Amino acid sequence: MTIRLVLAGCGNMGFAMLSGWLKSGKLAPQSVFVVEPNDALRKRAEALGCGVAADAAGIPADAVPSLAVIAVKPQVIREVTAAYTRFGDGRTTFLSVAAGTSVATFTSILGDSAPIVRCMPNTPAAIGKGMMVVFCNPLVSDETKRFVADLLSASGQVAEIDDEGLMDAVTAVSGSGPAYIFHFIEALTAAAEKAGLPARTAGLLAMQTVYGAASLAAESHEDPGVLRQQVTSPNGTTAAALAVLMGEERLTKLLTEAVEAARLRSIELGK
């Protein structure tokens, strides 16, 4: 079968994406070729039925993939991408999931003919609940955009932005955002324990409450503000708690400061 996709890097994110593509039937194993220098990581891709090699030189000489996915850490992105310049003639679209690496960086390596898609995923993509945001350079065709969006949908929701400068904000919201939620669960657990609940029960209540509320918000046709109001009885317990969180817009201001700090750091790291 013709190689349709080359995956450079099969670590946690790369393997999660690959597994999603194959399980969903969006790609056949024989149409994927994985390049991964780590023996153990390479073998698990091979076990799925994909072609594998330790480096890009092992890709069949006649291969012209529709898509080359670069799923390696930002610090090695230049070195890794340089091995794929043979695919920079415009027939192969490059999809990067490396945080903070601009389209201009890839163009400087691959040349001006390469269609490039920059994607910011987040860790829930590993269980098919992720948020993937993409930016495409002008060389990416509408057909390829649809193909990429369909592939990424196996890992969660997909959104496209038309201004690459917004990627720093995307990083600050959905890229780093899971950590904010994890810390919220930690904080709610600590508060539950201080209120007298056993540690195990406190942790379960905090985690399941966040999970259930997020699921309800995702599946409901109501605005989150409406859902909040539905839970809040006048002068009730929820109202008392929200008076603390929403008074002087405390939580909104805190999250705004946090997102801005992450956005500015993303800009610094991208220089």
C-alpha positions as CSV (number, residue, x, y, z in Angstrom):
1,M,0.0,0.0,0.0
2,T,1.2,3.5,-0.7
3,I,2.6,5.4,2.2
4,R,0.1,8.2,2.9
5,L,1.5,9.5,6.2
6,V,5.0,9.7,7.7
7,L,5.1,10.2,11.5
8,A,8.4,11.6,12.8
9,G,8.4,10.8,16.5
10,C,6.3,8.2,18.3
11,G,6.6,9.4,21.9
12,N,3.5,10.0,24.1
13,M,1.8,12.5,21.9
14,G,2.8,10.9,18.6
15,F,1.7,7.4,19.7
16,A,-1.6,8.7,21.1
17,M,-2.4,10.4,17.8
18,L,-1.3,7.3,15.8
19,S,-3.4,5.0,17.9
20,G,-6.4,7.3,17.4
21,W,-6.0,7.3,13.7
22,L,-5.8,3.6,13.4
23,K,-8.5,2.7,15.9
24,S,-10.9,5.1,14.2
25,G,-10.2,3.6,10.8
26,K,-9.1,7.0,9.5
27,L,-5.8,5.4,8.3
28,A,-4.8,1.9,7.6
29,P,-1.6,0.7,9.4
30,Q,0.1,-0.1,6.1
31,S,-0.3,3.5,4.9
32,V,1.7,4.9,7.8
33,F,5.5,4.9,8.2
34,V,6.9,5.8,11.6
35,V,10.4,7.2,12.2
36,E,11.5,6.7,15.8
37,P,15.1,6.3,17.0
38,N,14.0,4.8,20.4
39,D,13.8,1.0,20.1
40,A,10.9,0.4,22.5
41,L,8.9,3.3,21.0
42,R,9.6,2.1,17.5
43,K,8.6,-1.5,18.3
44,R,5.2,-0.5,19.7
45,A,4.4,1.3,16.4
46,E,5.6,-1.7,14.5
47,A,3.2,-3.9,16.6
48,L,0.3,-1.8,15.2
49,G,1.3,-2.8,11.7
50,C,3.0,0.3,10.6
51,G,6.3,0.5,8.6
52,V,9.1,1.7,10.9
53,A,12.7,2.9,10.8
54,A,15.1,4.4,13.2
55,D,15.8,7.5,11.0
56,A,14.5,9.2,8.0
57,A,16.9,7.5,5.7
58,G,14.9,4.3,6.2
59,I,11.8,5.7,4.5
60,P,11.3,4.0,1.2
61,A,13.0,5.9,-1.6
62,D,9.8,6.1,-3.8
63,A,7.6,7.3,-0.9
64,V,5.8,10.6,-1.5
65,P,3.5,10.9,1.6
66,S,0.5,13.3,1.6
67,L,1.4,14.3,5.1
68,A,4.5,14.3,7.2
69,V,3.8,14.8,10.9
70,I,6.6,16.2,13.1
71,A,5.9,15.1,16.7
72,V,9.2,15.7,18.4
73,K,10.3,18.1,21.2
74,P,10.9,21.7,20.1
75,Q,14.6,21.6,21.1
76,V,15.3,19.0,18.4
77,I,12.8,20.3,15.8
78,R,15.5,21.8,13.4
79,E,17.7,18.7,13.4
80,V,14.7,16.3,12.9
81,T,13.0,18.4,10.2
82,A,16.2,18.8,8.2
83,A,16.1,15.1,7.5
84,Y,12.8,15.5,5.6
85,T,13.9,18.2,3.1
86,R,13.4,15.7,0.3
87,F,9.7,16.1,0.8
88,G,9.8,19.9,0.6
89,D,8.8,20.2,-3.1
90,G,5.2,20.9,-2.3
91,R,3.6,17.5,-2.8
92,T,3.8,16.7,1.0
93,T,2.1,18.8,3.7
94,F,4.0,19.1,7.0
95,L,2.0,19.0,10.2
96,S,3.9,20.1,13.3
97,V,2.7,19.5,16.9
98,A,5.8,21.1,18.4
99,A,4.9,23.8,20.8
100,G,6.3,27.3,20.1
101,T,7.8,26.4,16.7
102,S,6.6,28.9,14.0
103,V,5.7,28.2,10.4
104,A,8.7,30.5,9.5
105,T,11.0,28.0,11.2
106,F,9.8,25.2,9.1
107,T,9.9,27.3,5.9
108,S,13.6,28.2,6.7
109,I,14.4,24.5,6.8
110,L,12.1,23.0,4.1
111,G,12.0,25.9,1.6
112,D,9.2,28.1,0.3
113,S,7.3,25.4,-1.5
114,A,6.3,23.3,1.5
115,P,2.6,23.5,2.7
116,I,2.8,23.7,6.5
117,V,0.2,23.2,9.3
118,R,1.0,24.2,12.8
119,C,-1.0,22.5,15.5
120,M,-1.3,23.0,19.2
121,P,-2.8,20.0,20.9
122,N,-3.2,19.3,24.6
123,T,-2.7,16.3,26.8
124,P,-6.3,15.1,26.8
125,A,-5.8,14.2,23.2
126,A,-4.2,11.0,24.5
127,I,-7.7,9.8,25.4
128,G,-9.6,11.4,22.5
129,K,-10.7,14.4,24.5
130,G,-8.2,16.9,23.4
131,M,-8.4,20.4,21.9
132,M,-6.4,20.8,18.7
133,V,-5.9,24.3,17.2
134,V,-4.4,24.6,13.7
135,F,-2.9,27.4,11.6
136,C,-2.1,26.8,7.9
137,N,0.2,28.6,5.6
138,P,-1.3,29.7,2.3
139,L,0.1,26.7,0.4
140,V,-2.1,24.2,2.3
141,S,-5.0,23.2,0.0
142,D,-8.6,23.1,1.2
143,E,-8.6,19.3,0.5
144,T,-5.6,18.9,2.8
145,K,-7.2,21.1,5.5
146,R,-10.2,18.8,5.5
147,F,-7.9,15.7,5.6
148,V,-5.9,17.1,8.6
149,A,-9.0,18.2,10.5
150,D,-10.5,14.7,10.0
151,L,-7.3,13.0,11.3
152,L,-7.1,15.3,14.3
153,S,-10.7,14.8,15.2
154,A,-9.8,11.3,16.3
155,S,-8.1,13.1,19.2
156,G,-10.8,15.5,20.1
157,Q,-12.1,18.9,19.0
158,V,-10.4,20.8,16.1
159,A,-10.4,24.6,15.5
160,E,-8.6,26.7,13.0
161,I,-7.2,30.2,13.4
162,D,-6.1,32.5,10.6
163,D,-3.6,34.5,12.6
164,E,-0.5,32.6,13.7
165,G,0.2,35.3,16.3
166,L,-2.8,33.9,18.3
167,M,-1.0,30.6,18.9
168,D,0.5,32.1,22.0
169,A,-3.0,32.7,23.4
170,V,-4.0,29.2,22.3
171,T,-1.0,27.8,24.2
172,A,-2.0,29.8,27.3
173,V,-5.7,28.6,27.2
174,S,-6.0,25.1,25.9
175,G,-2.3,24.0,25.8
176,S,-1.5,24.9,29.4
177,G,-5.2,24.8,30.5
178,P,-5.3,21.2,31.6
179,A,-2.8,22.0,34.3
180,Y,-5.1,24.7,35.6
181,I,-7.9,22.2,35.9
182,F,-5.7,19.6,37.6
183,H,-4.7,22.2,40.1
184,F,-8.3,23.2,40.6
185,I,-9.1,19.6,41.5
186,E,-6.1,19.6,43.9
187,A,-7.4,22.8,45.5
188,L,-11.0,21.6,45.7
189,T,-9.7,18.3,47.2
190,A,-7.8,20.2,49.9
191,A,-10.8,22.3,50.7
192,A,-13.0,19.2,51.0
193,E,-10.5,17.6,53.4
194,K,-10.3,20.8,55.5
195,A,-14.1,20.7,55.7
196,G,-13.8,17.2,57.3
197,L,-14.1,14.7,54.5
198,P,-11.7,11.7,54.3
199,A,-8.9,12.2,51.8
200,R,-10.1,9.5,49.4
201,T,-13.6,10.7,49.5
202,A,-12.5,14.3,49.0
203,G,-10.5,13.4,46.0
204,L,-13.3,11.5,44.4
205,L,-15.8,14.3,45.0
206,A,-13.5,16.9,43.5
207,M,-12.5,14.9,40.4
208,Q,-16.0,13.6,39.6
209,T,-17.6,17.0,40.1
210,V,-15.2,18.7,37.7
211,Y,-15.6,15.8,35.2
212,G,-19.4,15.8,35.4
213,A,-19.8,19.5,35.2
214,A,-17.4,19.8,32.2
215,S,-19.3,16.9,30.5
216,L,-22.6,18.6,31.2
217,A,-21.4,21.9,29.8
218,A,-20.0,20.2,26.7
219,E,-23.2,18.2,26.0
220,S,-25.7,20.9,27.0
221,H,-27.1,23.5,24.6
222,E,-27.1,26.0,27.4
223,D,-24.4,28.7,28.0
224,P,-22.2,27.9,31.0
225,G,-23.5,31.0,32.7
226,V,-27.1,29.7,32.4
227,L,-26.0,26.3,33.8
228,R,-24.4,28.1,36.8
229,Q,-27.6,30.0,37.5
230,Q,-29.6,26.7,37.4
231,V,-27.5,25.3,40.2
232,T,-27.6,28.5,42.2
233,S,-30.6,29.0,44.5
234,P,-31.1,32.5,45.9
235,N,-29.4,32.9,49.3
236,G,-28.4,29.2,49.1
237,T,-25.2,27.4,49.7
238,T,-24.0,27.7,46.1
239,A,-24.7,31.5,46.2
240,A,-22.6,31.8,49.3
241,A,-19.7,30.1,47.7
242,L,-20.0,32.1,44.4
243,A,-20.0,35.3,46.4
244,V,-16.4,34.4,47.3
245,L,-15.4,33.3,43.8
246,M,-17.2,35.9,41.9
247,G,-17.0,38.8,44.3
248,E,-14.9,41.6,42.7
249,E,-14.5,39.1,39.8
250,R,-11.8,37.3,41.8
251,L,-11.6,34.1,39.8
252,T,-12.0,35.8,36.5
253,K,-9.1,38.2,37.3
254,L,-6.9,35.4,38.6
255,L,-7.4,33.3,35.5
256,T,-6.9,36.3,33.2
257,E,-3.6,37.0,35.0
258,A,-2.6,33.3,34.7
259,V,-3.4,33.1,31.0
260,E,-1.6,36.4,30.3
261,A,1.5,35.1,32.1
262,A,1.5,31.9,30.0
263,R,0.9,33.9,26.8
264,L,3.9,36.2,27.5
265,R,6.1,33.2,28.3
266,S,5.0,31.5,25.1
267,I,6.1,34.5,23.2
268,E,9.5,34.5,25.0
269,L,10.1,30.8,24.3
270,G,9.2,31.3,20.6
271,K,12.0,33.9,20.0
